[in-house]
Each structure stands twice: as C-alpha cells, then as structure tokens.
Amino acid sequence: MELLSIVLAAGKGTRMKSKLHKLLHPVCGKPMVGHVIDVLKGIDCKRIVTVIGHEGEAIRSYLGDEVEYVVQEKQLGTGHAVLQAKSLLENEEGVTLIINGDGPLITAESLTKLIEVHKDTNAAATILTAELDNPHGYGRIVRGDNQYVTRIVEQKDCSTEENEIKEINTGTYCVNNKKLFQALNQVTNHNAQEEYYLTDIIGILKQQNEKIEGYVLKDSNESFGINDRVQLAQAEKIMRDRILQQHMRNGVTVIDPVNTYVEAEVTIGMDTTLLPGARITANSHIGSSCIIGPNSEIQNTTVGDYVTIKQSVVVESSIESHTNIGPFAYLRPGSKIGEHVKIGDFVEIKNATIDHHSKISHLSYVGDAKVGKNVNIGCGVVTVNYDGYRKHITEIADEAFIGSNANLIAPIKIGRGSYVVAGSTLTEDVDEDSVAIARVKQTTKKGYANKLKNRIKNKTNN
C-alpha cells in the first residue's frame, strides 16, 4: 500500500507579523516546513503534495522540485485546502497522510507508528492525538466504549464533560486515499465561518460505519504548532534540547546545555566537548576529541579531530586535525586550515589556505593567500590584497618567515625558506632562500625631542 502525503502550507500566518512567510521561519537553522518535508521523505512517502496559497512562490522557491504543488487561491478552510490535491491524488491507491507545515517537532518514528496503527486496525481514518494537561483551545477526541474515535468536538462546542477530556486533535491524519476524497466531496461550509473543515470527514466516515482510530503521541511536544514568535521560540528550545540530548547520548560532552546552541544537521564526533556559549549552525561537521568554546560560533564548517576553537568565529571554512584556533580569531569564508596549525588571537583569515604546521600567532590579516608548510607569520603582518578594484593573491612558500609588521603588497610571491625582515613593506617577489628588507632608513636627531614638543605646544596655544 503506497504512502502519500498532503502538506498544508497555504495559511497567511499573520500572527508572525513578518515579511517572511511563516513556514520559512527557521527552527534550529532550518525553515519549519523543511523539517516536515524531511520527515516525510524519511518515511518514504511516494508523493508529497504541498498546498500553497498566500506568498506560495516563496515556499516553492525553497522546496524546489522536492515536492508537488497545488494552489489554494482562496482561504476557505482546511477541508478546502486538502481538496485542492484531488486532481493529483484521487485515483491513487494507498493511504494519505495529512499534516500541517507549521509543526516542525513531529518525528518520523511517530508518523511511522501512526501509519502502522492505521493499517493494523484496518481503519478508514486514524487521527494523531496528544494528551495535554491544559487542552484549552483544542478540539477534543471523543471515544466510544470500544475506544474507537466517535467524533472530534471543538472547544467552543464542548459540554462540561467533554471539556474535561485531555486528548486533543493534533491536525494530522492518516486516511485511506479514495475514502478521503469521497468524504471531502460531502463536506459543506454550513457553519459560522463559512469554511470547509477537514475535521468534518470524521463525522462523515462515521456515518458510513467506517472505523476511526486514534494514536496518542508518546511525547506531546511533537504536536506543537507555530503561529507566532512566542511559539517559534518555544519550538526552538524544544528542538534544541532534543538535538543536544542526542549528541550527548552519542558521546559528546555539553557542559551547559542551556547556553549551548547546536542546529539541525550538525554532526559531532565522540569525546568532543562543547563549552558554554558555543553555537554550531546547520551543515557543520565537528570531529572527535575537539574542544569548542567558550563563546565560539561555527557556521557551515568542517572541523577535524583534536581541534580547539576558543572564543572565535569560523564561517564556511575547513579546519584539519590537531589545530588550535583563537582566542578571538575570525575565519571568514574560504579559509582552509591544515593540520597542526596555530591561528592565534585577533588573527583574521579570509579565502586563504594555511598548510600544515604553520603559525599565525596574533594580530595579523591573511586574505586571498596561499601559505605553505612550516611558515611563521609574525605579529601585525598584513597581506594587502585589494587595490580598490580587484583582489590579488599572496603566495608564501614552505619554511618562510614573515617578520612582525610586514606588509605584503599583492600580487606577490615569497620563496621557500625566505626571511622577510620585520617592518618591511614588500612590492616585489622574493626568491627562495633570500632575505628581504624594505623599510626607510632610520634618522635619529639627538636632543631634539624638547624642541619638537615646544613647537607643537606653541602651535596648539596659538
């Protein structure tokens, strides 16, 4: 039996008060609808049909050809939204999973269990439910003596007895596909809102003596839907805790989970320690036995084993094993750092390759450069890469020594084993095994300091 799915993503999301489409707001680094789609792909849905409407092109731009699309031109209710998929799915054999795009906390395990219950009980429809201590505002699940679902009662229609029910409707359903569209054809908008409600199919199927089941989530947090910024922050915290717990179970030490931020799709090796203030964004991969933090940010970066990164920012770069970064270093996009390298305090690297065993210990800028093995770059060195129009390359060969406060005016090549004297400003290439010195001859005027100070003082007073 084929598994199909319909993702409801047509709502306006006005309560977010944002120019960005509600479903594109990120939760732990990934748009909330992306979490939902990835879960559906993870349970091998044959077809994923996404219902778009308001600003739907933004959804289409993000998801691309991963899914199929139908458009709900007017917001006429959830039943009307699902009905838009009729032309694509009505002739399919199988079961259809209907899910909201604003529920990023749902897991593949829970959806798989929902589908298993649906098939095992031979139900026409199975509702994903949750039990909440405070169910106010949610539709209640009413079960009969045989524990099958008899109906869904909305909050405003609850009797005193029904109001005490803790089991609620999450808005996710598993329905036999052909029965779904047959029931949708009978849904009317004879209600105060004049909308077509998806929940009405439960009553319609029940009238036809069909079996309606309900599967209760083990973790009610998975039912969490996002409608405003407060709920967005709550979902972020729940997912962040879930991510950190998974890493800790896999052998990562997290000293202070409350102040550690790891986004989705980050991998971290065993025996790595995350110190307070560490922030690792999506698509980053950290090796084993590393120390990250305190207060370090790593974005879209690959880090090898036995790497230490302290109080630094690393963006779209790669760092090989046994290397130390920081404190207070900044690795900008395109930085490729080799093994046993030291990038020290207040060093900035941009679009540069630093090969094995080289050192840039402090207060230097290396941009658009190729630095070889066993190179020492002293304090205050600058690769002067930009002429106001174009960026130029600096090449420093193996074993070279660049003295403090040297300026290397690119394009320039420093040969293997060469020595650049401190304070030099170089504009020409340096051959292999050479010493380069380029600084103005020093002039010292003895006893002249007081005369100079008085001259400056008199000018100031006048």
N, C-alpha and C positions, 0 to 999 in steps of 0.2 A: 504493500500500500504506500503510494507516494505521499511525501510530506510537502505541503505548500504553505505559504505564509503571506499574510497581508499586514503591512506596517502602516499604522495611521500616523500621518505626518503632515496633515493639511491645516492644523489649527493656527490661529494668528499669534497666540502667545503674548497677548497684550500686557499681561501682568509682569512680564520680564522687563518692560519699559526699556527696550533696546532696539537699535538699528539692525542688530544681528538676529537672524532667525532663531527662534527659541531652541530648536533642536540642534543648532550648531554651536551652542554654548558648551565649552569643554568641561568634562568631569575627569579629573586626573589626566589631563593632557589630550583627551580625545573627545570630539563632539558627541553629545549624548546619543544621538541617533546612530553614530558609528559603533558604539558599544552594542546596541541592539542588533544591528546588522551582522556584526562579527559573531554574536552568539547564535544567530540563525544559521550562518554559514557553518558554524561549529557543530550543529546538529544535522547537517546535510540536507537542508531544505532544497527540494528540486527547483522550486521557483520562489523568488521573493518579489512580491509586488508592493511597491510603496505608493501610497495615496498622498499626493501633494496638492497644495492649493495656494494659499497666500505665500507669496515670495518663493514659490516652489522651485524656481530656477536655481536658487541658492543651494537647495537640497540636491538637485540634480547635478550641479557643478561639483559638489563634494563627493557624492556617491558614485558618479560616473556610470559606467556600464556594469557595475556590480549587481544592480537590481533592475527590475522593470518598473515602469511608471504608469500611473493613471492620474487624471486630474479631477479634483472635486471643485468645480467652478464656484458653487455657492455652498456656504457652510450650513447644511440642512440636517446635521446630526450624524452620529456615529454609524447608524444603520445605512444612511445615505452614502457615507464615505466608503463603507465596505462594498456597497452595491456598484460602485464605480469599477470594481475589478471583475464584474460579471463577464464582460466580453472576453477577458483573458482566461478566466478560470472555470466558468460554469460547466464546461464539458470535461473537466479533468476528473479522473478517478483518484480518490485518496482522502486525506484529512487536511483541513486548513487551520493553521494557527493564526489567530488574530491578535495583534499585540500593538501597544502604543509606543511611539517613537521616543517618548519622554521618560521612559523607565530604564535607565542605564544599569541599574543594580541587579537586574534579572540574570540568572546564571544558566548555562547550558544544562547543568545537572537537573535543575528544577523543571525546565521545559521538557527534558527527556522523560522525567518521571511523570509529568502531566500527560504526555503522549502515551506512555505505557499504560497508565490508568485508563485512559480513554479507549485504547484498543482492547485491554484485558476485560473491561466491563461491558464491551460492545455498546457503549453509549452513543447517542446521536450527537450529544454535545457535552463537553467537560469544561467546567469553569475553574480557572486558577483562583484560589481563595487564600485569605490570610486571616489570622486571628489577632485582633488588636485589643489592648486594654482599654483604649478610648476610640471606639469606632465611629464617633460622631462625624456626620457628613458623608459617610459611605453607604452604598447600597448593601442591605443585609441579605445573607444567604439563608433561606428558609428550607429546612429539610423535613421530610416526612418520617414516619415510623421506621421505614426501611432504610433511612439515612440517605436516600436519593434526594437530589435537589428538587423542590417543588416550585419555587419561584424566587425572584430577586425583588426585594422591596426597598425602594429609595427612602432616604432618611425622612423626607417630608411626609411620606405616606405610612410610616411605621406606627403600629399600635404600641401601647405601653409595653406589651410583652415582647414584641418584635424589636423594640428599641434596646432591649437588654441583650440581644444577640451580639456576640463578639466576632463572628465570622463574617468577613466582608468580601465583596466582589472586587477583584483587582483590575478588571477590564481586559484580561487576557483569556481567550477562549480557544478550545480545540473542538472543531466541528466537522462532521462528515461533509465533504465539499458540496455534493449535489443537494443535500438536505439544507445546507446553509443558504444557498441561493433560492431554493424553493420557499424557505421561510421568509427570506428578505423580501420576496415579491408580495408577501402578505402584510408586511409592516406598514402601518399608517402613521400620519402625523396628527392624529386627533388628540392633541394634548396642549397644555398651556403654552409651551414653547413652539408649537407647530413644527417640531422636528421629528425625524425618523430615528428612533432609538434602537441600537443594536441589542440591548437587553430584551427587547420585545420578542426576539426569536426564541427565547427560552420558554415563554408562555405559549407561543405558537406550537413549538415542538411538543410541549407537554400535553396540549390539547389533542395532539395526534397520537398520544400514548407512547411517545418516544421516551427513552431513558435519558435522564440528565444527571450527570455525575459532577462531583466537585473534588478537587485535590487541594489540600491545605499546605501552603508553603511551610517548610521547617523553619525558615528564617523570614519573618515578616518584613524585614528591611528590603527584601527583594521586590516587594510590591510598591516601593516608594516611587511616586511620580513627581516631576518637577514642573512647577508652574510659575515660580518667582525666584528672586535672587536668594531669599532666605532658604528655600528648599534646595536651591543649587548648592549652597554652602553646606547644607546638611548631607546631601548626597556625596559631595566631595569628601567629607570627613569619613562617612561610612566606607566608601570605596578605598580611601587612603589607608584606613585601618585594616581593611581586608588585604590590600596589597602588601603592607608591611608584615602582617601576620604570616602570609605565605612565604615571604622572603626569610623570615626568622625560622620558620619550620624547615626551610631548605638550607639552614646553616649560616645565615647572615646575622651578625650582632647589631642590634639597633639600640643605642644607649638611651635615647629619649624619643620614643615613638610620637609623642605629642608634637615635638618640634623637628620632625624629620619628614620630608616630602618626597615620595617616590611615585612617579606617574605610571600609568599602564604601559605595558610592552617594554618594560625595562628588565634586563637580565643582570643578576649579580651572583658572582661565584661564592663558594663556601669560604668561611673564615674571613670574609671581608667585614669591616666594622664601619658603621655609619655613625658619625658623631653629631651632636645637636646642631641644627641649622643646615644640615646637608639637604640639597634639593637636586634631584636627578630627574630629568624630563624624559618623555617618551622617545623611544628608539635609541636610548643609550645602553651600552653593554659594558658592565664592570667585571673585571676578572676576579680571581680568588686572592685572599690574603691581602687585600688593599685596605687602606685607611682613608676614608673620605670625610673631610670636615676637620674641625668645626667650621660652619658657615661657608660652605663651598657650594657652587652651582655648576652643574654639569648638564649641558644641553646637546642632545643628538651626537654623542661622542662615544668612541670605543676606547676602553682602558684595559691594559694588560694585567698581569698578575704582579703582586707585591709592589703596587704603586701607592704613593702617599700624595694626597692633594689637600693642602691646608689653606683655608681662607682665600680661595681663589675662584675664578670664573673660567670655565672651559666651554667653548661653543663650537660645535661642528668640527671637531678635531679628532686626532687619534694619538694615543699615548701607549708606547710599548712597555714591557715589563721592567721592574726594578728601577723605576724613575721617580724622582721627587719633584713635586710642583708646589711652589709657594714658600712662605705665605704671601698673600696679596699679589699673585701673578694673574695675568689676563691672557688667555689663549683664544685668539679670535679665529673665525672660520678659516679652514685650510691649513691649520697647523698640524704638522706630523712630527711627533717627538719619538726618538728612538729609545733603545734600552740603556739603562744606567746613565741617564741624562739628569742634570740638575737645572731646573728653571727656578730661580730664586725670587726674592722679594722685589716687588714693584718692577717686574720684567713683563713686557708686552711682546707677544709673538703674533704675527699675522701672515697667513698664507706662506708659511716658511717650513722647510724641512730641517730638523736638527738631528743629525745622525748620532750613532751610539757613542756613549762615554764623553759627550761634550758638556760644557758647563757655561751657563749664563747666570751668574750668581745674584746680580742685583742691579736695579736701576738702569735697564737697557731696553732699547726698542729694536726688534729684529723683524722687518717686514719684507715680503717678496724676496725671500733669500733661500739659498741652499748652503747649509752649513755641514761640513764633513764630520768625520770621526775625530775624537780626542781634541777638539777645538776648545780653547778657553777664550771667552769674551768677557772683558773686564767691565767694571762699573761705569755706567754712563755712556756706553757705546750706542751709536745710532746708525742704522742703515738708512741713508737718505734716499728714499725710493721714489719720491713723487716730485716731478718738475713743474707741477701746476696743470699739466695736460695728460701725462701718461705715467704709469707705474713702471719702474725699471728693476732689474734683478741684480742682487748682490750674491756672488759665489765665493765661499770661503772653503778652501780645500782642507784635507785632513791635517792634523797636527799644528795648525796655525795658532798663533797667539795674537789676540787683539787687545792692546793696552787700553787702560781706562780713558774715557772721554775722547775716544776716537770717533770721527765722522767718516763714514764710507759713502762717498757720493756715487750712487748707482747711475748707469750700469758699471760694475767694477768686478774684477776677479782678484782674489788674494790666493797666491800659490801655496802649495803644500809646504808645511814646515816654516812658513814665513813668520816674521815678527813685525807687528805694527806698533811703533812706539807710542806711549800714552800721549794724549793731547793732539794727535795728528788729524789733519783733515785731508783725506786722500781723494784724488780725482782720476788717478791713473792706475792701471793694473799693476800688481806686484808679482814678480816672478817667484818661482819655487825657491825655498831656502834663502830668502832675502830679508833684509831689514829695511823697513820703510819709515821715514821720519818726514813729517810735513807740518812744521809749525814755525811761526815767526820768531826770529832771534830775539832773545830777552834783552831789554835795556834796563839798567838799574842806575838811578840818579841818587847818590848818597846825600843825606842831609836835606833832601828836597821836600820831605813829607809835610813839615810845618808850613812852609811857604805855600804849598798846594792847598792845605786846609784853610789857611788865612784867605787866600784868593777866593776860594769857594764861599767862605763865610761873608766876605765883603760883598760879593755879588748878591748873596741872599738878602743881606741887610738893605742894599740899595734897591 
